[in-house]
Amino acid sequence: MGGSHCRASPLSPVYSTIATFTNHMEPPFLLSKHVFLSLVDDYCVFLDLKKDRYLSIERSKTRAFEHLIAGWPRDCQDNELAIGSRRMSSDDASVLALADRGLLTRDPSKGKGVVTVALPAPTSARSRRDLSTPITLSSRDVEAFMIASIRAATMLRWQSIESTVRRVQERKVSRSSDNALDIDETERLLAVFETLRPFFPAKYLCLFDSLVLLEFLAINRLFPDWIFGVRVKPWHAHCWLQQSDLVLNDALHRVRSFTPIMVV
């Protein structure tokens, strides 16, 4: 990310086999629990947290089997039926290829239906402070920043992105009663973060910096959303922090160019 924390790759060309849809009842395919999906322009993009990879497929190659995946947006399926699209059966090579990659499963204990990201569209972003403007730092601020920086660096070095995301999710759920964001305190903490960030010897990357800020705010009992987004042309993956429609650590025009694929 900053670049991209994950790599995108095309799916093998296995779409030549088109089978007639069969009427016998079969369990639907589910997204694996570690997989997230977003429809971006004319592409279907999968995020595989377990493998730390993205996969993009042209929608023209997924439309024939979208009805086999539980929770796929109904309007997309209906539009295809309206134009007489031929449907694939569940043993078609294309959908099985996704299952072989671990993106799809029929096991309810390992899968989930497609869930569209529910996120307010960003309408504003906090302006970065002028670093020449003095700010009062407490010893607790400095300590919290260093703990957050070391914690984030350790997680990204020694843990998978899947386990890191799970940890953040579980913490946020357990602290749901604390989730109202104090705007004035958030503004102060963001100013502290921006003042201290140059002193931590790590190159700016959206994944690292967003995670450090997330940990820093969590130490101060603030829990914004961690947004992962993708853009297809040109390909880029990105992440940032957001509370409702307010972007906390990025420019509004930049995040608007990405389609969210996962919200933590």
N, C-alpha and C positions, 0 to 999 in steps of 0.2 A: 504494500500500500504505500504510500508516499512516493513512489512506484506502487506496486501492488503487493499485498502480503500473500496473495494466492495467485496461482497461474491459471490462465484460461487455456483450454484445449478443445479442438473440435472433436465431435463424436465420430467414430469410425463410420465409413460409408456403408451402412447396413440397411438403408431405407428402400432398397429396390423391391423387396418382397412386400406386396400388398395383398392381404388375405381378406376374404369376405367375412364380415362380422358374424360371429356365431351367437345363437340365441340361448345356449345353455348357460345357466348361472355359474359364475366363477367369482371367487373373492376378488375384490378390487385391489389394484396396486395402491400402496401408500408410499409417501415419502419416508425414507428412513429418518429416524429421530434427529440424526446429526446433519440433516440436509435441509436447505432452505431454497426457495424458488421465487423468481420474479420474472414478469413478462416485461421486456424492455424493447421498445420499438418492434422490430420484426424478429426478435430473438426470445428464446426461453433460456434463462440463466439459472444454473444450479450452483449453490454454494455448499461444498462438502467440507464441514468442519473437521471431520475425522482425518481426512487426507490433506487438509489445508489447501484446497484447490477450488477453482471455479471451472465450470463447463458451460459453454454457450452453444446453443443449437438453433438453427433457423426455424422459425415457427412453421414454415411450409413443410418441415420434416417431422413436426410433432403433432400437427392438427389431427391426423388420422388416428392417433391413439390417445389423445387427451381424455376421451370419455372413459378410459380404463383406469384413470387415476382419481381416487376419491378426493372430492373437494375442489376439483379443477373448476375455475369460474364458469358457471352455467351459461352465461351469455356467449362465451367463446365457443362452447360446444354447439349451441343452438344456431349461431351464425354459420358454422360449417355445415350443419344439416340443411340449412336453407339453400345453400348453393350446391347441394347434392354430393358432398364430399363422401368418398368411400371410407369406411371404417376398418381399422385393423382388428384382428383378434388378439387375445392376450398371449398367444404363443408366437406372435410375430417377432422376427429377429430384432427389430428396432427397440421395442419395449423391453425385451429380454436383455438386450445389451445394457440398458440403463440399470436393470436389476443386477446384472453381473458386476457392474461397477460399484454396487452397493448404494446406489442412489434411490432405488425403489425396493419395496419388500411387500409380501403378502401377510407377514406375521404382525398381527395387531400389537403384540407386545414390543415390537421393534420399530413400529411405524406410526405415522400420523397423517391425517388428511392435509391437503394443501390449504394453507391459511394465508389470506392476503394481508400484507403488512398494514396495520391500522395506525396511522401516524399523521398528525396535523401537518399540512404543508408548511414549510418554514416561511415566515413572513417578515422576520426581523433577525438581526444578528448583533451581538455585542461588539462595539468598536474596541479595537485593541488600544491600550493606554500608551501614552507617550512615556517611554522609559526614562526620559530625562526629568520627569516630574517626580519629586520625592514622595516616598511612601514609608510609613512606619511599619517595621517588621518586628514581630515578637519572637522570642526564642521558640515558642510553641509553633509558630508558622514555619520557621526554618526546620525544626525537627520533623514536623508533619510532611513537609516537602521532601526531605531526604528519605524518610521512611517510604513514602509513596514512590519515589524514583527508584530506589533499590528494590522494592517489592515488584514493581512493574518490570524492571530489567530482569529480575530473577525468574518471574513467571514466563516471560517470552523466551528466555534462554533455556529453561529446564522443563517447562510444561508445554503441552500441546495447546493450540488455540482453542480446541474443544473444551479442555478442562478449565482453561482460563475463563471462557465465556460461561461455563456452567457455574463456576465459583461466583462470578459477578451476578448471575441470575439468582442464585440461591440467597445471596446476601441481600439483594434488593427485595425479594419476596419476604424475607424474615424481618426486614425493616420497613415494610410497606406503610406502617403508621407514621414514619418519619419523612414520607416522600414529598410533602409540600415544600416547595423551594422558596427560601427566603431570598428575594431578589437583591436586597441591599447587602446581605452577608455573602451571597454568591458573587456579587460584583467586587467586593473587597477581596475575597479569596482568589478570584481570577486575576486581579491586579497583583496579588502576592505571587501567584504562580508565574505570571509573565516576568516579574522582576527577578525571581530566583532561577527560572529555567536556563538562562545562559550559563549558569555556574555548574550545571550538571553536564559532564563530558559525554554527550551522546548526540549523534546527528539527528536532526529533525526528521521524524517519520510519523505519519498520521496515526498508525497503530500504537506506537510507543507513547507518543505525546498524549493521545486521547486516553490511554490506559493510565498513565501517570496522573493526569488531571482527574480521572475518574476515582483513583485511589485517594488522591489528595482531598477531593470533596467528600468522599465516603468517611475519611477520618474525622471530618467536620460534620458528619451526619447529614450530608446532602447527597441525593441519589438521582441524577438526571439519566436520561436515556442515552445509550451508546448505539449509534446508528451506523450500519454498514450499507453502503450503496455501490452501485455499478453503473458504468457507462459503456456502451458497446463500440461506438464509432467516434473517436478511436477508443480502443479498449482501455479501461482504467477502473480500478477498485479503490475505494476510499472509505474512511470512517471519521466520525465527528461526534460531539456531544450536543444534545438538544433537550430542552425542557419545553413541552408543549410545542408552540410554533417559534420559539426563540432559540437560535443557534448560539452556542456558548463559545466555541473555539474555532470558528472558521468564517469565511466570507459568505454572505447570502448567495451571491451569484454563482459561487463555486459549488455549493451543496445542491443548488437547484438543478445543476446539470447531471446529477446522479439520481437513479431510481433506487429507493430503499429495498434491500433484500432481507435484512435481519435487524430487529430492534431488541436490544438487551436491556 
